[in-house]
Amino acid sequence: MIQNYLKIAWRNLIKHPTTTGIHLLGLTLGLTTCLLIVLFIQNEWSFDRHHQQGERIYRVNTINTTGDDVEKTGVTPYPLGAALRQDFPDWSKIVSVHTEEDAPVFISSDKILREKKVLFAEPSYLDVFGIEMVAGNGRATLTQPNQVILSESTARKFFGNASAIGKTIRLGTTSTMQVTGIMRDMPTQSSLGAGMLVSYASLKKYFQMDIDQWGLESGGSVFALLPEGNSPDQYAGRLRQAIQKYFSKEDAETREFVLQPLHDIHFNSDFKGTRFEPAIAPTYLYVFGAVGLFVLLIACVNFINMSTARAMTRAKEVGVRKVIGATRSQLVGQFLSEAFWLAGISALLALVLTHQLLPLVNEFMQKQIHFQWVQVGILMLTLALLTSVAAGLYPAAFMARFKPIRALKTGGEQGRGSQTWLRQGLVVFQFSISLILAVGVVVLYQQMNYFRQKDLGFKREALVVVSLPEPKNLSVLNQSLREIPGVEKVSFALGAPTSQNNFGTTMRPDPSNPNKKIPIALKLADADYLKTYGLKLLAGRFFEHRDTLSIASTVPEEKQKYAFVVNERTVKALGFSKPEQVLGRKIRVEVNDIDAEIIGVVKDFHTSSLRDPIGPMVMMNFPNFYYTVGLKLKTNDYATTLAAVERSWQRVFPNSLFEAKFLDNTLQELYDNEQRQFTLLRISAGLALVICCLGLWGLATFTIERRTKEIGVRKVLGASTTGIVVLISRDFLKLVLVAFIVASPVAWYLMDSWLASFSYRISIEWWVFALVGVVALGIAFLTVSFQSIKAAFMNPVKSLKTE
């Protein structure tokens, strides 16, 4: 019987190729989109789920509260791990780590690579996170300084098929290390996955500074393996005592340590952690899941609409089947088999399409989602079955309900009102989703454009930032760069004004009062920084070359004299209203406990992305940490100028990797996540609209077929072509208008909630909705009018000759 159902279903499908083609195209697009999104969500949800002890692993986070500002971070002071080991001997394991991104690795004189993820870790990291060693003694490696463990893939990348054990590499310019261990590649779904594990004992030399400072926070975190059965809440009191023990009284009042489960790290964007794998909000996945589901639902709606519309032409078939003894369940099975055929063919096409598109998705999303035929096949089979039932059950039940006498007598003209309302409601649902997605595309585009155009407080045109391997021989490089005709200004610093190269620390407004502290961003820059980047000086002066000479290594430490330049927010944080009032005031910065006077105030500029508000910022002249050089160009011949810059750079750093980026491009990288969201939403909105238009086109075709004789009569009675087009299009355009009314408030609420996550954002204007509505109406009209015009030009004689 089932074989008979499928055979008859196949004949019915090929009998109506246009309808079948619309169904196949819509379902294939819907299933492909849904499957890709499901694979992406599955990949994200599996983060940190592979650790055998994952339920017991927690990260120690810090919550700093200053007035109304609350900062949550997983980055903690470097001495914290050792302190907790002393105060919490009952914890099973405690491990300190430091993350380093895109670190230059020198394999040989002619081979320099960048390793994306380098992790400095204590030996207990191996036990806590279950790292599997292939060669070497991992614990011994991470105990000794200047030793490193490579993953299998990293070892192949560095040394090919040759054994890596015993080989020497240089990390940065300061740390020469020996490879003494090889480990299995860590899963890509890991918050701490790395290609290199470096002994934590090597960190001080790599940094070239004392990291045992409670005021220094820069990429370091602490993880704890709690005893089995213990809740993190029971340690709140003891963590409070630890804060009171190691921090000043006033600082302890504004600071709190909390334990965050490992499984929560990837899905809790409230806490800023390492840059290895930025945390994402769960709503991000919910939105993608909803988009995939809605695209598939829109395709199912097309199937329902077209099937119920076509039901009238199959009413007599139903009547005959019932007269000769077919039961209702047999009819439902017959019509469901058509849905299974369509869903099955669409699933096969979607499977092939997904396999071809997944590498592009991985490259775009910067993921490593693997296509496993068995797993993906089962997933696709499940989606196909659900789709066929969701799309085919109602049309099957609807047609099986026909009364045989009325079906044979009237051709199925029964219940037309209810099914018409259903189809209209489904069309409104389809276009409502499409309009919401379209509004999201426009708002996202506006916000991205706002990012590009907003005044950040400095100039970014024709500015190039070049990474330096080490802060040495800068005077030689400076002189060489200034002799290049296309270079106008040169400045050395830790990083550009807006960059991730900032130190997070605190300052004491009164060095004699250790209890009062203010969180700040510390920027290190030379005397030419102001003019190179176009910062605006509001009061006092900026650094001068004499300030650099006053802290030179040749000057005894007790005679070195530093100076600070602050921004407007620091002035307010110090309790003053005018920039001039802070000049000459002495403050202390808790990196190396440096006391100095404020010599100048600059206008506020953004030190990080526009997601975050501008906070207090202190600048100081500190050549030991100048790891970038900013170049203001004065020519349009960028290629020639940058080639000259590279030659000068290579003369100073002959065995290093030259990397130069335009500041505009670097700033855009801060919003890669939003750019990906925009692209994906744009694709989803386009697919949804295409599927909606396919449905409209099919319904319009069927409507015109049923009204052919009516159109012929109207033409005979003098109706114009325009009148007929308007007559047919009007009913469909009304539905799009209703969808616009339904979608507008929902779209506004959703996009306003998304924009609330940015400290600097656009306002959603009324014309966005008007634009989307007009475009949607125009596309719908073009879709329907194509068939309407074709009908309007039909010869009425042919339409009426059978009467």
C-alpha angles and dihedrals in degrees: 000000000000090000089053091050092053093046093052091043090054092051091050091050096052090044089067105039096168095054092042091050092052091049093048095047094047095045093044092052091045095048093045093050092045094048094049091050092046090052090049093049091046089052092051095046091053092063112131091352094117097071112106091212095037095122089062099044118100135174119223107235132189128222114195118191119194112171106302093343117098119188119192118190143160090211111100137178113283097239091057097090094056090044093052092048087058097044099038106044089153092067110100096226138354121194131185119207138178123201123215124185129207094357116180112243119196110209096169139336091280100034120069120162138173119236110210097208124028119172125197105204143168119242092258088067089079093057098040096049098032099239112187115219121213098183136004133021107293097192092050090048095053092045095060126065121245095027129118141191118214127202116239093253093047091050090053090048092052102038108012114219094338119106112268096200111112094013120131126228134173120230109205111327100297108051124067109187139184122225106234102158144037122204135188115268110269117238112267089232093074129113089211100034111143140169093218130042111197124190111260088226087071095060098087093055092044091052093041090216141083107276094185092094121119089209095058118091117166119139098324123130138173125221126192132200105212123209115268115276095014120129120221089228092070090066097056094098095048091048088053089053090051090054091051090049099052104029134058118265095256094042090050090055091059098040132077133179117214132177116235120197114243091235090057097054098083093047102043111079091173088084117062110219139158121332092232092094114001113220118252129207114247087233086067089064093041090055092050091046091050092048092052092046093048093049089053091045090052089055090049090049089055089054092049093046095047093042095050090044090052091046091087091062091052098046094100090050088055091047093052092047092051093047091055091050109274113155125222092250091052091052091048089051091050095052093040089055088064089054090049091051092051094043091047095051091043090049092054091048091046091049092055092043092050091051090053096043099044095081089054091048091050092051092047096045093037090234136128102224108168123218107224109182097210095046095041091043092055090046092050092047089054092049091047093051093047090046094049092049094044093047100035107036099076097044089046093049091043095054093042088058094065115121108236096224095049091041092055094041102044102022091244101308091151128120092004093147096057095045091046090054090048093052091047091049091050092049089051089050092050096050093041090060091044092050092049090052091046092052088050090054093052094046092047090050091051092049092048090049089050089055090053097046105034116113104249094190095261140060119265104173117115091359121141125191118204122193118232122211092214138356095251135116088013094148090057092048091045093055092046094050094049090057091062108102094220095053116089103174137010128200133175121210146136088265147327119292091265108039143107091255097100132119115229110214142125135259131213112225087205114033089203091058109065093179099070117072136165123202112239143172110240117213122190116208143150132239095273095055095094096055097036094056097030099241116173118238112214102177141002119000140302125239118297130199090258088064089059092049091051092063098038117137089247090064114086111253093241090056098045112116121201128192133203133215115195137189130239093266090058089053090055092044089055089054100253130124101201128053092226091062095069097050111118093014113135120226135170126233114205095224102098086344093266118184117200144147125258106245100174148010124219128197114265114274131177114265094181138017124309090257088080129058120241109266136185111305132187124196124201138175106247114153094184089076102042100128098154137047120209118210125197106205125209100191139068091220092090096160094058093043095049091048088055090047090053092050091052091046093050091053089060098035105026096165099045138093115260114218124171127174133181109242091232090060092046091052091050090056089065088069100044090120093055090044090055090048090051093050094046092046090049092052092046092048090049092050092047091050092047091051091047091051090048088056093046091049091051094047091047090051092051093044091052091049090055093045098044095113092043089054090048092052092048091051091049089052091052106268113160126233091246091051093052092047091051091046094054097038096046097075093050095046090052089060092051089050091052089049089053091053091049096044101046100073092041092050092048092051094048096047094043088054090050093049090051089076090069123078088208116041146148127255117244106243127208092239091067090068092041091052094048091046094050092047092048092049090048093050092046091049093050090048094051098034092058089067093034093056090047089054093044092057094050116119106255090212090065091046094052103032093096093056 
